[in-house]
Amino acid sequence: MSDSVRLDKWLWAARFFKTRALAKKAIEGGKVHYDGARVKTSKNVELGALIRVPQGWDIFEVEVVSLSDQRRGAPEARKLYAETEESVQRRAKEAEARRLTNEAMQHPLKRPDKKQRRDIQRFQRQQGD
């Protein structure tokens, strides 16, 4: 444990990103917000800070509980932060919405044959006119 840790190192140690380079790219791209604002990669992380981190479809909002610049196992990495209750609820709601959307979509049982494909292309050409 150290008393000052760079944001990119902390995100890497907390296992939000596989490499520090990916963490740096996300920070510089404005994807990661520290206390509601965009910051530089070299920003020192402080205890109690709120960090918004994108992870695939989800956005995690976490509070810094502990500092570390060493990457360890996932159970230890989870001890570095505490996810806010609003973040947990929002992620659950969005996951449910994605699940329902996927269920509502009807996927074809098989690929269209040659005649069906021609009909689809003819229809698409008519829509373009």
C-alpha positions as CSV (number, residue, x, y, z in Angstrom):
1,M,0.0,0.0,0.0
2,S,1.2,3.5,-0.8
3,D,0.0,6.9,0.2
4,S,-0.3,8.3,-3.4
5,V,-1.3,6.4,-6.5
6,R,-1.8,7.6,-10.0
7,L,-5.3,7.1,-11.4
8,D,-4.3,4.9,-14.2
9,K,-2.3,2.6,-11.8
10,W,-5.3,2.5,-9.4
11,L,-7.7,1.5,-12.1
12,W,-5.3,-1.2,-13.3
13,A,-4.8,-2.5,-9.8
14,A,-8.6,-2.5,-9.1
15,R,-8.9,-4.6,-12.3
16,F,-11.1,-2.2,-14.3
17,F,-8.6,-2.5,-17.1
18,K,-6.3,-5.3,-18.2
19,T,-3.4,-3.0,-18.9
20,R,-2.3,0.5,-17.7
21,A,-2.2,1.5,-21.4
22,L,-5.9,0.7,-21.7
23,A,-6.6,2.7,-18.5
24,K,-4.6,5.6,-19.8
25,K,-6.4,5.5,-23.2
26,A,-9.8,5.6,-21.4
27,I,-8.8,8.4,-19.1
28,E,-7.4,10.5,-22.0
29,G,-10.5,9.8,-24.1
30,G,-12.7,11.3,-21.4
31,K,-14.4,8.0,-20.5
32,V,-13.3,8.0,-16.8
33,H,-14.6,10.8,-14.6
34,Y,-13.0,11.6,-11.2
35,D,-15.4,13.4,-8.8
36,G,-17.6,14.3,-11.8
37,A,-14.9,15.8,-14.0
38,R,-12.4,14.7,-16.6
39,V,-8.9,14.4,-15.3
40,K,-5.4,13.6,-16.5
41,T,-3.8,10.2,-16.2
42,S,-1.3,11.4,-13.6
43,K,-4.1,12.5,-11.1
44,N,-3.4,11.2,-7.6
45,V,-6.3,9.1,-6.3
46,E,-7.6,10.1,-2.8
47,L,-9.7,8.1,-0.4
48,G,-13.4,8.8,-0.7
49,A,-13.3,10.0,-4.3
50,L,-16.1,9.0,-6.7
51,I,-14.9,7.5,-10.0
52,R,-17.1,6.7,-13.0
53,V,-15.7,3.9,-15.1
54,P,-17.2,2.3,-18.2
55,Q,-17.1,-1.5,-18.5
56,G,-18.7,-2.8,-21.7
57,W,-22.4,-1.8,-21.6
58,D,-22.3,-0.8,-18.0
59,I,-20.9,2.3,-16.2
60,F,-19.6,1.6,-12.7
61,E,-19.7,4.5,-10.1
62,V,-17.3,3.5,-7.3
63,E,-16.0,5.2,-4.2
64,V,-12.3,4.7,-3.4
65,V,-11.9,2.8,-0.2
66,S,-8.3,1.8,-0.3
67,L,-5.1,2.7,-2.3
68,S,-2.9,0.2,-4.1
69,D,-0.5,0.3,-7.0
70,Q,-0.1,-3.4,-7.2
71,R,-2.4,-5.7,-9.2
72,R,-3.5,-8.6,-7.2
73,G,-6.4,-11.2,-7.3
74,A,-9.9,-10.1,-8.0
75,P,-11.2,-10.6,-4.4
76,E,-8.4,-8.3,-3.1
77,A,-9.0,-5.8,-6.0
78,R,-12.7,-5.5,-5.0
79,K,-11.6,-4.3,-1.5
80,L,-10.1,-1.2,-3.1
81,Y,-13.5,0.3,-3.9
82,A,-17.2,0.2,-3.0
83,E,-19.8,0.5,-5.7
84,T,-22.5,3.1,-5.0
85,E,-26.1,1.9,-4.4
86,E,-27.4,4.0,-7.3
87,S,-24.8,2.4,-9.6
88,V,-25.9,-1.1,-8.7
89,Q,-29.6,-0.3,-9.2
90,R,-28.9,1.5,-12.5
91,R,-26.8,-1.4,-13.9
92,A,-29.5,-4.0,-12.8
93,K,-32.2,-1.9,-14.5
94,E,-30.2,-1.5,-17.7
95,A,-29.3,-5.2,-17.8
96,E,-33.0,-6.2,-17.4
97,A,-33.9,-3.8,-20.3
98,R,-31.2,-5.3,-22.5
99,R,-32.5,-8.8,-21.6
100,L,-36.1,-7.9,-22.5
101,T,-35.1,-6.2,-25.7
102,N,-33.2,-9.4,-26.8
103,E,-36.2,-11.6,-25.9
104,A,-38.5,-9.3,-27.9
105,M,-36.4,-9.6,-31.1
106,Q,-37.5,-12.5,-33.3
107,H,-34.5,-14.3,-34.7
108,P,-35.0,-16.3,-37.9
109,L,-34.8,-20.0,-37.5
110,K,-32.7,-20.4,-40.6
111,R,-30.9,-18.3,-43.2
112,P,-33.0,-17.1,-46.2
113,D,-32.7,-19.3,-49.4
114,K,-31.9,-17.8,-52.8
115,K,-35.5,-16.8,-53.7
116,Q,-36.1,-15.2,-50.3
117,R,-32.8,-13.3,-50.5
118,R,-33.8,-11.9,-53.9
119,D,-37.2,-10.9,-52.5
120,I,-35.5,-9.1,-49.6
121,Q,-33.1,-7.3,-52.0
122,R,-36.0,-6.3,-54.3
123,F,-37.9,-4.9,-51.3
124,Q,-34.9,-3.0,-50.1
125,R,-34.4,-1.4,-53.5
126,Q,-38.0,-0.4,-53.6
127,Q,-37.7,1.3,-50.2
128,G,-34.7,3.3,-51.4
129,D,-36.6,4.9,-54.3
